[in-house]
């Protein structure tokens, strides 16, 4: 009896964790360079630029930026992505390589609007 109850609790915990990590399909539709801070060396200040990507699903457009400055590779446009989200971060795969970015904003995809 105790083993069955323990097993049921473990299965319920796994189901809850799996529900939070739903995989969503989308398309990488655009990229732009945006200011994302500055770097000061002595008396000189240099603006830093980050790539901001737009990923579109059936219902939502997500604007995401690199989380770490070290991510410099440009991602190919019109590429299918498989993503998961957790709070303000998005993990996705492009051509088999995994990336983690910050979700800057999201908006509904145009279409039917209610008055």
N, C-alpha and C positions, 0 to 999 in steps of 0.2 A: 504493500500500500504506500509506504513512504517513498519507495523507488519510483512508483508511477506518478505520485504527486510531484516529486523532484524533476522527473522527465518532462511532465507537462509544463512546469514553470520554466524550464530551459527552453522548450519549444516556443512558448509564448514570448520570451525575451528575444529569441532569434527572429520571430515573426515581426516584432515591433521594430527591431533594428533594420530588417530587410525592407520594411515599408518606408522607412525614412530615406533609403538609398535607391529610390526608383530611378531606373535608367530612362532618359528622355532622348528622343532623336531630334536633331536640328540640323541647320545648315549655316555655315560660316559665310555671311553675305558681304561684309565690308570691313575695312581696316582704316584707321586714321591715326596720325600722330598727335598727341595732346600733351600739354604741359602737366607734369606730375611732381613738381617740387623744384628745389634748387640745391646746388652744391657750392659751398664756399671754400676757397683755398686762399688763405691770406686775405687780401682786400678785394679779390675778384670773386664774383658770384656768377655761376653759370646755371642757366635754366636746364632742367632735365626733361627729356621727352619720353613718353611711353606710348606703346601701341595700344589702341583701344579697338576692340573687335565687336561686331554686332553678330549675334547668333540668333537665328529665327527658328522658332518651332511653329506648329500649326496655329497656336493661339497667342504667343508672346515673343517679343524681341528683347533680348538681354544684351546690355552693353557691359563688356568685361575688360579688365586691364590686368596686365601682368602683376603678380604679387611681388615678385622679386625683380630688381633691376637687372639681374644677370640673364633673364630671358630676353634674348635679342632676335631670335629667328622669326622671320615673317612667315605666317601661315598661309597656305593657298586658299584663295577665295572659291566660293561655290563648292565647298567640300562638305560632305556629310560628317557630322560629329555625333558621338554618343556621350551623353553627359549625365552627371549626378550633381546634386546641389546639397549643400549643408550650410545653413545660416547665410552668411554673405559671401560664400566661396563656391566656385564651380570647378569641378574636375571634368575634363573631357579628353577624348582621344581623337587625334587627327592622323590619318595614315598610320595607325598603330602606335603612335607616340603619345604619351600622356602629359597633360598640362594642368596646372592649377592656377586659377585666376580669381580676382576679386570681382564681385558683381557690383557695378557702379550704379546701374539703373535698369529698370525693366518697364516695358509698356505693352499694351495690348496691340495685336496686329490689326491693322485697319480692316474694316468690314462693316457688318451690321452694327449700328448704334441705336440705342434705345432713347426715345425722347424724354 
